[in-house]
Amino acid sequence: MYKIMTSNEAIDLIKDGDVICLNSFLGIENPVELHEALYKKYTKTGSPKHLTMVSSAGFGVWDENKNAEQYIKEGAVDKIICGHFGAMFSTKRLVLEDRFEAYNLPLGCISHAIRAQAGGIPGALSKVGLDIFVDPSVDGPGINNISKDTSLVKRVNVDGEEFLYYTLPKFNVALIKGTAADKKGNISFDDMFMSGDALSICQATKANGGKVIVQVDKILSNPSRPRNTIIPGCLVDAIVIEKPEPRHAAYESLTGSFDIPYTQWQDWSEMLESRTSTKNFVNIPGNIIGKRAAMELKPDDIVNIGVGIPETVTKYARENGILEKVTLTVESGGVGGFPASGKVFGAVIGANSMYDMANQFDLYNNGGLDICFMGGMEVDKYGNVNAHRGPGAFAGIGGFANITAKTKTVVFCLTFNAKGLNVDDSNDIVTIKNNGTIPKFVDKVTSISFSAKRALKNKQKVLYVTERCVFELTDKGLLLSEVYPGVEIEKDILKLLPFKVEINPLLKY
C-alpha cells in the first residue's frame, strides 16, 4: 500500500548500493524534487552512496547545479548506464575524468531491456548496435578507462543469426514524475509531455523487491479513468506531492490538452523556441542542407527528424507543402504533430498519439520509418558515420542507432567541414567563401555510430547531404551524386577529401 510522504521521507527508502532506474527524457519529466532531496541527504549524511543510475534517455535538466548532477558531482554514484548524456553538463566532464563507470547504450535498447526485466526476462535481443561502437567486437559500451563491465552487451547467435543481447543490473528503486495520484494511488500523466518507460520501470522494480517513488503535482478527489492510469497504485510505495512552478502557456501545447491544427504548429513552435532555445543566427549552410534534404520527403512518409541541422528540414518541408502530408515521430513516443526542440526536445506540439517509449522503438527497430534525417560529426570513406563522440567530448548515441538501423531511407545532414566555414547562397548559386578548419569527411571515423556495411546488407538508401554536394552510399563506398550550382568540384570537393570517391557519370560539372 502506498504512503504519502515528504521528499525527505521518500529518499530515506534509498539505501547504499541501490540501483536506481529513472524515467525521464533529457531535460523533461525529471522528478527534480526527489533528486534535490537525495542531494541534501547525501551532503548531510554521506548516504545513500555507491549508487548505480540507469536511464534510457538521460536525466539532466541542462543545469549542472540541479537534479541528479549535484550528488553525482559529490561522489554518490559509482556507475551510470545511459542512452544520452546531452543535458548533463558536469556529468559528461566527470565521465571523461574517470570519476565513475559510465556506459552508453542505444536509447531504444535500454528501453527494451527495461521492458524485458519487467517481464522477468534477463535481457533484450536486438540487431541494433551490430557493427557500431557498442558491439563488443568493435569497442563496447564503456565510455572511459574504468568502464570494463562486459555483461551489459554480448554478441550472440540465435538460430544462425547474429544479435546483440542487452542486459541491465536489477534495479530496486524507481524514481518517477507523474501528474496526479488518485485516492487509490493510481498515477496519471495527463499534464506530462510523455510517459517514457514509467510502467515497465515500476513493474521491474516491484518484481525485484524494490521501492517505487513517484513525485506528483496533486492528489485527485475522484478516481482516475482506467485508461488514463499509467501506473496502477498497487505498484507504488511512496507518493510525494510537490506543487509545480507556474509555466508559460506555450508549454501547454505539449500536453495534448487541446487540439492544435497544422496551421498553428509554427506559432506554438516559435513561442516555445523563444523560451527554450538560444538560436538567434542565420545558418546559411544549414538552410542549404535542409532545403535539399527536404526534397527526399514523399506523401504519407513516417518520419524522424534529428536535432541540429536536420531541424531545418521542417522549414523547407513546410514551404514546399509536404510537411502536412507526412507523419512526424519522436523517440519519446510521439506520433504526429510537430516535435519540439531545445530544452523540451522529446515533447510534441499537437501529437496524435503518445505511447510508451518501448513501443516507439518497436516501430523504429523493425523498419517502420520510411525516412529519417540525422546529423553527423564525421563520415569516412566507407560511409560510416560518427554522430556521438568528438575529441575530448561526447553526448551519447541516444536514439540515433535505433532510428538509422533499418529505416528505408537515411539522410545525413552535415556540413562539409566546420569551424570557420563561410558560405554564400544567392539565387541558388552556392559560393564557398572560406572552408572550415575541421574536416567532416575523414579517412576513418573516431567511433562508429552508423555502420555502412550493415546498411548495405539491409538494402537501405543512404544519402549524405552537405552545403555543397550530395554523396550516396554504394557497395564501393561514397558516390558523389550531386554538386550544387556555383560549386567547383575539384577545388571545393575532391581536393578536400582525404580519399577518392566514385563520381556519378551523369553528374554535370
C-alpha positions in Angstrom: 0.0 0.0 0.0 1.4 3.4 -1.0 2.1 6.1 1.5 2.1 9.9 1.0 5.5 11.1 2.1 7.6 14.2 2.1 10.5 14.1 -0.4 12.9 13.6 2.5 10.9 10.6 3.9 10.8 9.1 0.4 14.5 9.4 -0.1 15.1 7.5 3.2 13.8 4.4 1.3 17.0 4.5 -0.8 20.0 2.6 0.6 23.7 2.4 -0.1 24.4 0.4 -3.2 20.9 0.6 -4.7 20.3 0.5 -8.4 18.0 3.4 -9.4 16.1 3.5 -12.6 14.9 6.9 -13.8 12.0 7.8 -16.1 12.9 11.0 -18.0 13.9 12.2 -21.4 16.9 14.5 -21.4 15.6 17.7 -19.7 11.9 16.8 -19.4 9.8 14.9 -16.9 12.5 14.6 -14.3 11.4 14.2 -10.6 13.5 17.2 -9.7 12.4 17.5 -6.0 13.4 13.8 -5.4 16.8 14.4 -6.8 17.2 17.6 -4.7 16.2 15.7 -1.6 18.7 12.9 -2.3 21.5 15.5 -2.8 20.7 17.2 0.5 20.7 13.9 2.4 23.9 12.8 0.8 25.7 16.1 1.6 24.5 15.9 5.2 25.0 12.2 6.0 27.2 10.7 3.2 24.4 8.4 2.3 23.0 6.9 0.1 26.3 6.2 -1.7 27.7 3.6 -4.2 24.6 4.1 -6.4 24.0 2.9 -9.9 21.9 5.0 -12.2 20.0 3.6 -15.2 18.1 5.8 -17.7 17.1 5.3 -21.3 17.3 8.9 -22.3 19.3 10.8 -19.7 18.3 12.7 -16.7 19.8 16.2 -16.7 18.0 19.5 -16.8 20.6 21.5 -18.7 21.9 22.9 -15.4 24.8 21.1 -13.6 23.7 22.6 -10.3 20.3 21.0 -10.3 18.8 17.5 -10.3 21.0 14.4 -10.1 24.1 16.2 -11.2 24.6 17.7 -7.8 25.0 14.4 -6.0 26.9 12.8 -8.9 29.5 15.6 -8.6 29.8 14.9 -4.9 30.6 11.2 -5.4 27.3 9.4 -4.5 27.3 7.5 -7.8 29.6 4.6 -8.8 28.1 3.7 -12.2 25.8 5.3 -14.9 24.1 3.4 -17.7 22.5 5.9 -20.1 21.4 6.4 -23.7 22.2 10.1 -23.8 24.2 12.5 -21.7 23.5 15.7 -23.6 21.6 17.5 -20.8 24.1 16.5 -18.1 26.9 19.1 -18.4 29.1 18.3 -15.4 28.5 14.6 -15.6 29.9 14.4 -19.1 33.1 16.1 -17.9 33.4 13.8 -14.9 33.0 10.7 -17.1 36.0 11.6 -19.2 38.0 12.2 -15.9 37.3 8.5 -14.9 35.4 9.6 -11.8 33.0 6.7 -12.1 32.0 4.0 -14.5 29.8 5.1 -17.4 28.2 3.2 -20.2 26.5 4.4 -23.3 23.9 2.0 -24.9 21.4 2.9 -27.7 18.4 4.5 -26.1 15.8 2.1 -27.6 17.9 -0.9 -26.5 17.9 0.3 -22.9 14.1 0.8 -23.1 13.6 -2.7 -24.4 15.9 -4.2 -21.7 13.9 -2.4 -19.1 10.7 -3.9 -20.5 12.3 -7.3 -20.6 13.3 -7.0 -16.9 9.7 -6.1 -16.2 8.6 -9.4 -17.8 11.2 -11.5 -15.9 13.5 -11.9 -18.9 17.2 -11.1 -18.2 17.7 -9.0 -21.3 16.6 -8.0 -24.8 17.9 -9.2 -28.2 18.4 -6.7 -30.9 20.1 -6.3 -34.2 20.5 -2.6 -33.4 24.1 -1.9 -32.5 25.7 -4.6 -34.6 29.0 -3.3 -36.1 28.9 0.0 -34.3 30.8 1.1 -31.2 28.6 -0.6 -28.7 29.2 -4.0 -30.3 31.8 -5.9 -28.1 33.6 -6.9 -31.3 34.1 -3.2 -32.1 34.6 -1.2 -28.9 31.9 -2.0 -26.4 29.7 0.4 -24.4 32.2 1.7 -21.8 32.9 5.4 -22.3 36.0 5.8 -20.1 39.1 3.9 -19.0 37.5 2.3 -15.9 34.3 1.1 -17.5 35.0 -2.6 -18.1 31.7 -4.3 -17.4 31.3 -6.9 -20.2 27.9 -8.1 -19.1 25.8 -5.3 -20.5 26.2 -6.1 -24.2 27.1 -9.5 -25.7 27.2 -10.6 -29.3 25.2 -13.9 -29.6 24.0 -16.3 -32.3 20.3 -17.3 -32.3 19.1 -19.8 -35.0 22.1 -18.8 -37.2 21.5 -15.1 -36.9 23.8 -12.5 -35.1 22.2 -10.3 -32.4 23.3 -8.1 -29.6 22.0 -9.1 -26.2 21.4 -6.1 -23.9 21.1 -6.6 -20.1 20.9 -4.2 -17.2 21.6 -4.6 -13.5 18.4 -5.4 -11.5 17.1 -2.1 -10.3 15.5 -1.8 -6.8 14.5 1.9 -6.8 12.3 3.7 -9.3 12.1 7.5 -9.4 9.1 8.7 -11.5 7.4 12.0 -12.2 3.7 11.9 -12.8 0.9 14.5 -12.9 -1.5 13.2 -10.3 -2.4 10.4 -7.9 -5.9 9.4 -7.0 -7.0 8.0 -3.7 -6.1 4.5 -4.7 -2.5 5.6 -5.6 -3.1 5.3 -9.4 -0.8 7.6 -11.2 -1.9 9.6 -14.3 0.3 11.6 -16.7 -2.3 14.0 -18.1 -0.1 17.1 -18.0 3.1 15.3 -18.8 4.8 15.5 -22.1 5.4 11.8 -22.3 5.2 8.6 -20.2 8.5 7.1 -21.4 9.4 3.8 -19.6 7.4 4.5 -16.5 5.2 1.4 -16.3 8.0 -1.0 -17.2 10.3 0.6 -14.7 7.7 0.2 -11.9 6.9 -3.4 -12.8 10.5 -4.4 -12.8 11.3 -2.6 -9.6 8.4 -4.3 -7.7 9.3 -7.7 -9.2 12.9 -7.1 -7.8 11.5 -6.4 -4.3 12.3 -2.7 -4.6 10.7 0.6 -3.9 8.7 2.8 -6.4 8.7 6.5 -5.6 6.6 8.9 -7.6 6.5 12.7 -7.5 3.2 14.2 -8.5 1.7 17.6 -8.7 -1.6 16.9 -6.9 -3.9 14.3 -5.4 -7.3 13.8 -7.2 -10.5 13.6 -5.2 -12.1 11.4 -7.8 -10.6 8.1 -9.2 -8.7 8.3 -12.4 -10.4 6.8 -15.5 -8.8 3.3 -16.0 -7.4 4.2 -19.5 -5.8 7.3 -18.1 -3.8 5.4 -15.4 -0.2 4.8 -16.4 1.0 3.3 -13.1 -1.5 1.3 -11.0 -1.5 2.1 -7.3 -0.5 -1.4 -6.3 2.9 -0.8 -7.8 3.6 2.4 -5.8 5.3 2.6 -2.5 5.7 6.4 -1.9 3.9 9.4 -3.4 5.5 12.8 -2.9 3.3 15.8 -3.7 5.1 18.9 -5.0 3.2 21.7 -6.5 4.7 22.6 -9.8 6.1 26.0 -10.6 3.9 28.1 -13.0 4.9 27.8 -16.6 4.2 29.8 -19.7 1.1 28.9 -21.7 3.4 27.8 -24.6 4.2 24.7 -22.6 0.5 23.7 -22.5 0.8 23.0 -26.3 2.9 20.0 -25.3 0.4 18.3 -23.0 -2.3 17.4 -25.6 -5.0 19.0 -23.5 -6.3 20.9 -26.6 -6.3 20.4 -30.3 -3.6 22.2 -32.3 -4.3 22.2 -36.1 -1.4 22.1 -38.6 -1.9 25.8 -39.3 -0.9 26.7 -35.7 2.1 24.4 -35.3 4.6 27.1 -36.4 3.1 29.7 -34.0 3.3 27.4 -31.0 6.8 26.3 -32.0 8.0 29.9 -32.2 6.6 30.6 -28.7 8.4 27.7 -27.3 11.7 28.4 -29.0 11.7 31.9 -27.5 11.8 30.3 -24.1 13.8 27.1 -24.6 16.3 27.9 -27.3 19.3 30.1 -27.8 19.2 30.1 -31.6 19.4 33.6 -32.9 21.6 33.5 -36.0 21.0 32.6 -39.7 22.7 29.3 -40.5 23.2 29.6 -44.3 24.9 26.2 -44.7 22.2 24.6 -42.6 19.5 26.2 -44.7 21.1 24.9 -47.9 21.2 21.4 -46.4 17.7 21.5 -45.1 16.3 22.7 -48.4 17.9 19.9 -50.4 17.2 17.2 -47.8 13.5 18.1 -47.7 13.2 17.1 -51.3 13.5 13.4 -50.2 10.1 13.5 -48.4 7.1 11.9 -50.0 3.4 12.0 -49.1 2.4 9.5 -46.4 6.0 9.0 -45.2 6.5 8.2 -41.5 9.5 10.3 -40.5 12.0 11.1 -37.7 14.0 14.3 -37.8 17.1 14.7 -35.6 18.2 17.8 -33.7 20.6 20.5 -35.1 20.9 20.9 -38.8 18.3 18.3 -39.6 15.7 20.5 -37.9 15.9 22.9 -40.9 14.2 20.1 -43.0 10.9 21.0 -41.4 11.2 24.7 -42.5 11.5 23.7 -46.2 9.0 20.8 -45.9 6.5 23.4 -44.7 7.4 25.8 -47.6 7.0 23.1 -50.3 3.8 21.8 -48.8 4.9 18.3 -47.9 5.0 18.7 -44.1 1.3 18.3 -43.6 1.3 15.2 -45.8 3.8 13.2 -43.7 3.7 11.9 -40.1 6.5 13.1 -37.8 7.6 11.0 -34.9 10.0 11.4 -31.9 11.8 8.8 -29.9 10.0 9.6 -26.6 6.8 8.0 -28.1 5.1 10.9 -30.0 3.4 10.2 -33.3 2.0 13.1 -35.4 2.1 16.7 -34.6 5.3 18.7 -34.6 8.3 17.7 -32.4 9.5 20.4 -30.0 13.2 21.3 -29.9 15.7 22.8 -27.5 15.3 22.1 -23.8 12.0 20.5 -24.3 13.1 18.0 -27.0 11.1 14.9 -26.7 7.8 16.7 -26.3 5.4 17.2 -29.3 3.1 20.0 -30.3 -0.3 18.7 -31.3 0.6 15.0 -31.2 -1.9 12.4 -32.5 -0.6 9.8 -30.1 2.0 9.5 -27.3 2.6 5.9 -26.2 5.3 4.2 -24.2 8.8 4.6 -25.5 9.5 0.9 -25.9 6.6 0.8 -28.4 8.1 3.6 -30.4 11.3 1.7 -30.7 9.5 -1.4 -31.8 8.4 0.7 -34.8 11.9 2.0 -35.4 13.9 -1.2 -34.9 11.7 -3.1 -37.4 11.9 -0.6 -40.3 8.6 1.2 -39.6 10.1 4.6 -40.6 10.2 5.5 -44.2 12.8 8.1 -43.9 14.9 9.8 -41.2 17.2 12.9 -41.2 20.2 12.7 -38.9 23.2 14.9 -38.1 26.8 13.7 -38.1 30.3 14.7 -36.9 32.4 12.5 -39.2 31.9 10.4 -42.3 34.6 8.0 -43.5 35.5 6.6 -47.0 33.3 3.6 -46.3 30.2 5.7 -45.4 30.4 5.0 -41.7 29.2 7.9 -39.5 30.3 9.1 -36.1 27.5 11.2 -34.5 28.0 10.7 -30.8 31.6 11.3 -29.8 34.2 14.0 -30.7 37.7 14.6 -29.4 37.6 15.1 -25.7 33.8 15.3 -25.6 30.7 13.1 -26.1 26.9 13.4 -25.9 25.9 9.7 -26.4 24.2 7.7 -29.1 20.6 8.4 -27.9 18.1 7.0 -30.3 20.4 7.6 -33.3 21.3 3.9 -33.6 17.8 2.6 -33.4 16.5 5.2 -35.9 19.1 4.6 -38.5 19.4 0.8 -38.1 16.6 -0.2 -40.5 14.9 2.9 -41.8 14.3 2.7 -45.6 16.0 6.0 -46.4 18.6 7.6 -44.2 19.6 11.2 -44.9 22.6 12.5 -43.0 22.6 16.3 -42.9 26.1 17.8 -42.2 28.4 20.5 -43.4 31.4 19.5 -45.5 33.7 21.0 -42.8 33.4 23.1 -39.7 34.9 25.9 -37.6 35.3 28.9 -39.9 33.1 27.7 -42.8 31.7 30.7 -44.7 29.2 30.1 -47.5 27.0 32.4 -49.6 23.8 31.3 -51.2 22.4 33.9 -53.7 19.7 32.9 -56.2 20.5 29.2 -55.5 24.1 29.8 -56.5 26.4 28.5 -53.8 29.8 30.1 -53.2 32.3 28.6 -50.8 34.0 31.8 -49.4 36.0 30.0 -46.8 36.4 26.4 -45.7 36.4 25.4 -42.1 39.5 24.0 -40.3 37.8 20.8 -39.1 37.1 18.3 -41.8 33.9 16.2 -41.6 34.9 13.7 -44.2 37.8 11.7 -42.9 39.7 8.5 -43.7 38.5 6.8 -40.6 35.8 7.9 -38.1 36.8 8.2 -34.4 33.9 6.0 -33.3 31.2 4.3 -35.4 27.6 5.4 -34.7 26.2 4.1 -38.1 27.6 1.1 -39.9 27.7 1.4 -43.7 28.3 -2.3 -44.0 25.1 -3.1 -42.1 23.1 -0.5 -44.1 24.2 -2.1 -47.4 23.3 -5.5 -46.0 19.8 -4.1 -45.2 19.5 -2.5 -48.6 18.9 0.9 -47.2 19.2 4.1 -49.3 21.7 6.4 -47.6 22.4 10.0 -48.6 25.0 12.5 -47.1 23.7 16.0 -47.8 26.1 18.9 -47.4 26.0 22.6 -48.2 27.9 22.0 -51.5 27.1 18.4 -52.7 25.4 15.1 -52.0 27.0 11.7 -51.6 25.3 8.4 -51.9 26.3 5.1 -50.2 27.2 2.3 -52.6 29.0 -1.0 -52.2 32.1 0.8 -53.4 31.9 3.5 -50.7 30.7 7.0 -51.3 29.4 8.1 -54.7 29.4 11.9 -55.5 25.9 12.2 -57.0 25.2 15.9 -57.0 27.1 19.2 -57.0 25.3 22.4 -56.4 25.4 25.3 -58.9 28.3 27.6 -58.2 30.4 24.9 -56.5 33.8 24.0 -58.2 34.1 20.2 -58.0 37.9 20.0 -58.0 38.6 22.9 -55.7 35.6 22.8 -53.4 35.2 19.0 -53.1 37.7 16.5 -54.5 40.9 18.2 -53.3 39.5 18.5 -49.8 38.7 14.8 -49.5 41.3 12.5 -47.9 40.1 9.6 -50.0 38.9 9.0 -53.6 35.2 8.8 -54.3 33.2 7.4 -57.2 31.5 10.1 -59.4 28.1 9.6 -60.9 28.7 9.5 -64.7 25.5 11.5 -65.2 26.8 14.3 -63.0 27.3 17.6 -64.8 30.2 19.7 -63.6 
